[in-house]
Amino acid sequence: MELLTFLLFNSLYIIGFYLAIQPNMLLDWVTRYGTRLGRCFEPIGGCVTCMASVHSWPYLVTYGFGWQWLIYICALAAVNTIIYRHTLADE
């Protein structure tokens, strides 16, 4: 149960960061400068699903590196996509 709660909070952190870097938001400079990286910007802030790979660092800090981390990234990407599509994609 603890890991599911951790997964949900990690997903909310990613979606919050994604919203904060949108135009006219608090961290919009991240997108302005980050888009210079091209497709490499996707996991940093260009795609909610792709962001699970880079922004899963709280799991690494808390639980360490192991094969479970790969499963966690896949689950995090799925949760990010589900939450984003059902709540924010219509905006």
C-alpha positions as CSV (number, residue, x, y, z in Angstrom):
1,M,0.0,0.0,0.0
2,E,2.9,2.3,0.8
3,L,4.3,1.9,-2.7
4,L,0.9,2.7,-4.3
5,T,0.7,5.9,-2.3
6,F,4.3,6.7,-3.3
7,L,3.4,6.1,-7.0
8,L,0.3,8.4,-6.8
9,F,2.3,11.2,-5.2
10,N,5.1,10.8,-7.7
11,S,2.6,11.0,-10.5
12,L,1.0,14.2,-9.0
13,Y,4.5,15.7,-8.7
14,I,5.1,15.0,-12.4
15,I,1.8,16.4,-13.6
16,G,2.2,19.5,-11.3
17,F,5.7,20.1,-12.8
18,Y,4.3,19.6,-16.3
19,L,1.6,22.2,-15.6
20,A,4.1,24.7,-14.0
21,I,6.3,24.7,-17.2
22,Q,3.5,25.5,-19.5
23,P,3.4,29.0,-21.2
24,N,2.6,31.9,-18.8
25,M,3.1,29.7,-15.7
26,L,5.7,29.9,-12.9
27,L,8.4,27.8,-14.6
28,D,7.7,28.5,-18.3
29,W,11.4,29.4,-18.7
30,V,12.1,25.6,-18.4
31,T,10.2,25.0,-21.6
32,R,11.6,28.0,-23.4
33,Y,15.2,26.8,-22.9
34,G,14.4,23.1,-22.8
35,T,12.9,22.9,-26.2
36,R,16.4,23.7,-27.6
37,L,17.2,20.1,-26.6
38,G,14.8,18.8,-29.2
39,R,13.4,15.3,-28.5
40,C,15.7,15.0,-25.5
41,F,13.4,17.5,-23.7
42,E,10.5,15.0,-23.8
43,P,11.5,13.1,-20.6
44,I,12.4,16.3,-18.8
45,G,9.1,18.2,-19.4
46,G,7.7,17.7,-22.9
47,C,5.5,14.6,-22.4
48,V,3.7,13.5,-19.3
49,T,4.2,9.8,-20.1
50,C,7.9,10.2,-21.0
51,M,8.6,12.1,-17.8
52,A,8.2,9.0,-15.7
53,S,11.7,7.9,-16.7
54,V,13.6,11.0,-15.4
55,H,11.2,12.1,-12.7
56,S,11.1,8.7,-11.0
57,W,14.1,9.9,-9.0
58,P,12.2,9.9,-5.7
59,Y,11.8,6.1,-6.0
60,L,15.6,5.7,-6.5
61,V,16.3,7.9,-3.5
62,T,13.9,6.0,-1.3
63,Y,14.1,2.4,-2.5
64,G,17.4,2.3,-4.4
65,F,18.2,0.9,-7.8
66,G,17.0,-2.5,-8.8
67,W,15.0,-4.3,-11.4
68,Q,11.8,-3.2,-9.6
69,W,12.7,0.3,-10.7
70,L,11.8,-0.6,-14.3
71,I,8.4,-1.9,-13.3
72,Y,7.9,1.3,-11.2
73,I,8.7,3.4,-14.3
74,C,6.1,1.6,-16.4
75,A,3.5,1.8,-13.7
76,L,4.3,5.5,-13.2
77,A,4.0,6.2,-16.9
78,A,0.6,4.5,-17.0
79,V,-0.7,6.4,-14.0
80,N,0.6,9.7,-15.4
81,T,-1.2,9.0,-18.7
82,I,-4.4,8.0,-17.1
83,I,-4.6,11.0,-14.7
84,Y,-3.6,13.4,-17.4
85,R,-6.0,12.1,-20.0
86,H,-9.0,11.9,-17.7
87,T,-8.5,15.3,-16.0
88,L,-6.4,17.7,-18.1
89,A,-6.3,16.7,-21.7
90,D,-9.6,18.4,-22.5
91,E,-8.3,21.8,-21.6
